[in-house]
Amino acid sequence: MLELSEREEQGWSVLAVKGRLDTQTVERFSAQCATAIDAGRANVVLDLSGLEYVSSAGLSSILGAAKRVQARGGRLTVAGLRGLVKEVFAISGFETVLPTYADVETAIKTP
């Protein structure tokens, strides 16, 4: 199960992701990201504080969203990594590929 919600915060689009991001939910996640990005949101924060699990398919979809944002001259950051998801980001090297922050507030305030 995957829950997605979007809000605007200080000019950033914040996409909160809760549950599991895997082969069963990745299509929905990718579509939601594409909608937000294509609507002209230059800067996006993925709030992953509620994400319990991420598979390689999920990581790939996050990378795809980052590339889509960058192609439009924007920036995608990740906030709120915890537990298993934080371990997966560290082991896979994603922490070096995407800017990661402790929380959404910090991600938005960091230039």
N, C-alpha and C positions, 0 to 999 in steps of 0.2 A: 504494500500500500504506500502511496505517495501523496502528500499534501503539499500544494503550492499556493503561495499567496504573494501578491506584489503590492508594493506601496512606494510612494515617492518620499524621499527624505533629503532635504538640502540639495536638490538638483540631481540626486542619484536615484536610480531605480533599484530598489531593494527587493530581491526575490528570495523569499524564505522557503526553504526546502525541508520537509519533515518526512521521516519514514525511511524507505529504501529506494535507492537509485540503482536499478539493475536492468537486465534485459526486458523485464516486463513493464517497467515504468519509464525507460529512457526516452521513448518516443514522445510521451506526454511532456516530459521535462524539456526536451529539445524544441518542441512546438511552442511552449510557453516562453522560452528564452528568445526564440526567433521573433515571436510576436512583439515582445518588449523591445528588442533591439531594432526591428524594422519600423517600429513606431517612432524612432528617432532618439531613443534614450542613448546618450553618448557614454555615460558611465553607469556601470552595473555592479552591485555588490551581491554576491551569492551568500546568503545567511544560512550556513550549514549547521548551525547549533542544534537543530532538531533532526539532523540526518543520522540514522542509526547504522546504515550499511551503504557502501558504494562498491560496485563491481568495476571490472575493467571497461565494460560498456558505459557505465556511468562516468568514469574518468574521461573516456573518449568524448562523451557528449559535453562535458564541462570544457574540455579543450576546444571543441568545435564552437561553443558559444564564445569563448575568449577570442578565437580567430575572427568570428563574425563581428564582434565589437571592435577589434583592432582594425579591421578592414574599413570600418566607418569612422576611424580616427578617435575611437573611444578607449575606455579602459575597463577591464573586468577584474575585480578583486574577490577574494574569498574571505569570509569571516566566520568565527565560531567553531573551528574544528575541534572535535573532542573524540576521546576514546578510540575505537577501532578505525573510524574515518580518518582521524589524525594520523594514526599509524600507517594506514594505506597511503596517504599523501606523502608521508616521510619516506616510506620504503620505495614508492614509485618515482620519487624525485619531483613530484608535482609542487612541493613547497618551494622549489627553486625555479619552477617554470611560471607559476602564478603568484602574485603578491598575496600573502595571507596575513590576517590580522586577528587579534583576540576577539574582537567584537565589531559590530557594524559601525558604531560611533567612531572607533579608531580608524577604520577603513575609510570612512568619509572624510575625516579631518586630515588624513595624511596626503600630502601633495604628490 
